[in-house]
Amino acid sequence: DLDAYVLQVHRLEAGLSALLKQLPAQPQVPELLDEISQLGQGNGLLVEHIQWLPEVLQTFYAELPLHMTLVGGYHELGLFVSAMASLPRIVTLHDVTLAPINDTGDGQLRMTLLARAYRTHDQGLIP
């Protein structure tokens, strides 16, 4: 059984290593902000507000909350959310609200959300 156990440990270590590589280090955080901003503009959205909030330290990583307000059509907002899910880095979306901008019926919506990016705070974790 020892051989099977050792093989399982190696698989788990490889999986952990792959996941940790999806967490940017501190110097990559501004690059991530640019990428998220370009996703909004690239999908035809107006980025009204984007602001980093104080990071939250966890055991193996740090959460980097990003408050955003975007304006655009329903489909453009959906494409933005889909593009966020396709980022090579781990970013989760929370507290999403959609509201019409006005009563003119032009279909413009304001989306407010909290995006949480993640970074490693202990570079010794990445094998």
Residue pairs with C-beta under 8 A, 6 or more apart in sequence:
13 127
16 127
17 126
17 127
20 120
20 125
20 126
20 127
21 126
22 88
22 89
22 90
23 61
23 89
23 90
23 118
23 119
23 120
24 31
24 32
24 89
24 117
24 118
24 119
24 120
25 119
25 120
25 123
26 119
26 121
28 119
29 64
29 117
29 119
32 89
32 91
32 117
33 50
33 52
33 66
35 87
36 50
36 66
36 68
36 84
36 87
36 91
36 115
37 47
37 50
39 80
39 83
39 84
39 87
40 46
40 47
40 68
40 70
40 80
41 47
42 83
43 72
43 76
43 77
43 79
43 80
43 83
44 72
44 73
44 76
45 70
45 71
45 72
45 76
45 77
45 80
46 70
46 71
46 72
47 68
47 69
47 70
48 69
48 70
48 71
48 110
49 67
49 68
49 69
50 66
50 67
50 68
50 69
51 66
51 67
51 68
52 64
52 65
52 66
53 65
53 66
53 67
53 114
54 65
55 62
55 63
55 64
55 65
56 62
56 63
56 65
57 121
60 120
60 122
60 125
61 118
61 119
61 120
61 121
62 118
62 119
62 120
62 121
63 116
63 117
63 118
64 116
64 117
64 118
64 119
65 114
65 115
65 116
66 114
66 115
66 116
66 117
67 112
67 113
67 114
68 111
68 112
68 113
68 114
68 115
69 110
69 111
69 112
70 77
70 80
70 110
70 111
70 113
71 101
71 108
71 109
71 110
71 111
72 80
72 108
72 109
72 111
73 107
73 108
73 109
74 98
74 107
74 109
77 98
77 109
77 111
81 93
81 96
84 91
84 93
84 115
89 117
89 118
90 117
90 118
91 115
91 116
91 117
91 118
92 115
92 116
93 113
93 114
93 115
93 116
94 113
94 114
94 115
94 116
95 112
95 113
95 114
96 111
96 112
96 113
97 111
97 112
97 113
98 109
98 110
98 111
99 109
99 110
100 108
100 109
100 110
101 108
101 109
101 110
102 108
120 126
